[in-house]
Amino acid sequence: MPFRLKHVHIFVLIHGGGVTLFDTGLDTPETLSILENSLRTVGKTPQDIDRIYITHHHIDHCGMAGRIKAASGAEIHVSDVGREVLSVRADEMELVRRVRGFCHLHGLPESTTDFVINLFLSFKTAGSPFEGDRYFQADSRQVAGETEFQAIATPGHTRDHVSYYFPKEGLLLPGDHVLPEITPNLSPDLFCPDFRPLRSFLDSLTRIETLPAVKVYPAHGDPFPDLAARIREIKAHHEERKGLALDSVARGPRTTFEVSRDIFGDDLPEFDRFLALNETFVHLIELVHEGVMIEERSKGHALFRTA
């Protein structure tokens, strides 16, 4: 990937004559070439792909789904929540309007907002449109050939995030839900204001914490063995971030952007400013739900102060 993370893993399950993919990568010539070469090492081609499971609808995870489906006729399997997310985000201009409104409300400079929106629009070229063919409920049993696995709802990073667990093999494909060295960015779902990313993320971590996974294969980074230990680290990280947000607001009412600068500093690239704004917002909103902070409106901006 031409981003800081450099790569996203695509996982392949071979069953009989067919191939199941878990995520697809971006729709770029480079990604397609890497996929073709990788499949060739196990005697397969993209035309052998007969089904695709998506962890969540971010372009680095599902960008090539439409292209692969057109080439092989693969069925795309999407969760019920993912179906809803696909539907509401089809209106690109409405998404832009909501992003602009959110950024203005929370104090992000207009120049940064314009940069982020232009970047989002440019991402469109790295994704091929698609619709789901089969929809499954959260926490359901799935079968590919003779292999059984569980589709586990793990919302947080996105509202539709799904992890896949193979109980017989003790393998977990957590997508972006549990990463070995970083935590996934948590952002509000602008089409679902009631969604609480941090609360959902922490609850989802608790749900999978006791899985007897022998090895975890994340979407970014190297595989690792101790799922529970990594989850404890991630939970502690977010408690620390909540504390930093509270310390910032304790010095006086602040916009989300002002709190994000207190936590992350001001020397950030434009897109990182946006990610920092999102991450800070989800911590502030959780503190509001806990009753230790209050959100108010003043001169067209949201201000947070201690309760």
PEGITA-V230883 format. One record per residue. RES is the residue in one letter. PSI is psi in degrees with one decimal (999 if undefined). Layout:
BEGIN
((RES PSI) (RES PSI))
END
This chain:
BEGIN
((M 143.9) (P 36.4) (F 179.0) (R -36.9) (L -17.5) (K -33.2) (H 159.2) (V 137.6) (H 137.6) (I 129.0) (F 140.4) (V 130.0) (L 119.4) (I 128.0) (H 112.3) (G -126.2) (G -1.9) (G 172.4) (V 130.7) (T 131.0) (L 143.1) (F 105.2) (D 166.6) (T -18.9) (G 179.2) (L 156.2) (D 77.5) (T 155.3) (P -37.2) (E -44.2) (T -43.4) (L -41.3) (S -43.2) (I -41.8) (L -45.2) (E -45.4) (N -39.0) (S -44.1) (L -34.8) (R -31.9) (T -18.3) (V 19.8) (G 27.8) (K 166.7) (T 166.9) (P -26.8) (Q -16.2) (D -9.0) (I 119.3) (D -9.5) (R 151.7) (I 129.0) (Y 134.4) (I 136.5) (T -40.2) (H 163.5) (H 64.8) (H 143.9) (I -27.9) (D -11.4) (H -24.4) (C 10.7) (G -33.1) (M 5.4) (A -45.5) (G -40.4) (R -44.7) (I -41.9) (K -42.4) (A -33.5) (A -33.9) (S -12.6) (G 16.5) (A 141.5) (E 134.2) (I 121.7) (H 125.5) (V 144.9) (S 163.1) (D -41.2) (V -38.9) (G -36.1) (R -42.8) (E -42.4) (V -43.5) (L -41.1) (S -50.4) (V -23.9) (R 5.6) (A -26.8) (D 95.9) (E -41.9) (M -33.5) (E -37.3) (L -44.4) (V -43.2) (R -41.7) (R -38.0) (V -44.5) (R -43.1) (G -42.3) (F -46.0) (C -41.0) (H -45.6) (L -35.6) (H 14.3) (G 8.3) (L 133.8) (P 144.1) (E -35.2) (S -38.3) (T -41.0) (T -45.4) (D -41.5) (F -45.2) (V -43.9) (I -43.1) (N -35.7) (L -43.7) (F -45.4) (L -33.7) (S -26.6) (F -23.5) (K -32.0) (T -14.2) (A 15.4) (G 136.3) (S 129.4) (P 146.9) (F 162.1) (E 153.9) (G 149.0) (D -34.3) (R 138.7) (Y 135.4) (F 154.5) (Q 155.5) (A 149.7) (D 43.6) (S 157.7) (R 131.5) (Q 153.8) (V 132.7) (A 111.7) (G -121.1) (E 8.2) (T 125.8) (E 143.8) (F 165.9) (Q 135.7) (A 111.0) (I 123.9) (A 123.7) (T 63.5) (P 155.2) (G -71.8) (H -42.1) (T 165.0) (R -25.1) (D 12.1) (H 136.4) (V 136.4) (S 155.2) (Y 125.5) (Y 131.7) (F 97.3) (P -37.7) (K -40.4) (E -16.0) (G 33.4) (L 138.9) (L 128.2) (L 95.5) (P 6.2) (G -126.8) (D 2.4) (H -43.9) (V 113.5) (L 151.9) (P -28.7) (E -18.8) (I 168.5) (T 146.3) (P 147.3) (N 134.0) (L 128.0) (S 151.6) (P 149.7) (D 106.2) (L -11.3) (F -1.2) (C 79.4) (P -23.7) (D -10.9) (F 128.0) (R 97.4) (P -46.0) (L -46.9) (R -43.1) (S -41.1) (F -47.4) (L -40.6) (D -40.1) (S -37.1) (L -42.2) (T -37.1) (R -34.5) (I -2.1) (E -32.5) (T 7.5) (L 135.6) (P 57.2) (A 126.8) (V -36.1) (K 144.2) (V 128.5) (Y 93.0) (P 168.2) (A -25.5) (H 132.0) (G 179.3) (D 153.6) (P 153.2) (F 157.9) (P -34.7) (D 89.3) (L -48.1) (A -40.5) (A -42.0) (R -38.2) (I -39.0) (R -39.9) (E -42.7) (I -42.2) (K -42.5) (A -38.3) (H -44.6) (H -29.9) (E -40.3) (E -43.1) (R -38.8) (K -40.0) (G -40.0) (L -39.5) (A -41.9) (L -40.3) (D -40.0) (S -48.1) (V -26.0) (A -20.0) (R -2.8) (G 160.8) (P 137.1) (R 151.8) (T 165.1) (T -40.3) (F -40.2) (E -40.2) (V -40.3) (S -35.6) (R -35.7) (D -35.6) (I -47.3) (F -8.2) (G 173.3) (D -4.6) (D 66.8) (L 147.0) (P 159.6) (E -48.6) (F -34.5) (D -31.3) (R -41.3) (F -44.3) (L -40.2) (A -38.9) (L -47.4) (N -49.1) (E -41.7) (T -41.4) (F -44.6) (V -29.5) (H -40.6) (L -43.9) (I -37.2) (E -37.4) (L -33.2) (V -45.6) (H -29.5) (E -7.0) (G 8.8) (V -1.3) (M 154.0) (I 138.2) (E 130.4) (E 168.8) (R 136.1) (S 118.1) (K 41.9) (G 4.8) (H 154.0) (A 131.5) (L 140.4) (F 135.9) (R 160.8) (T 148.2) (A 999))
END
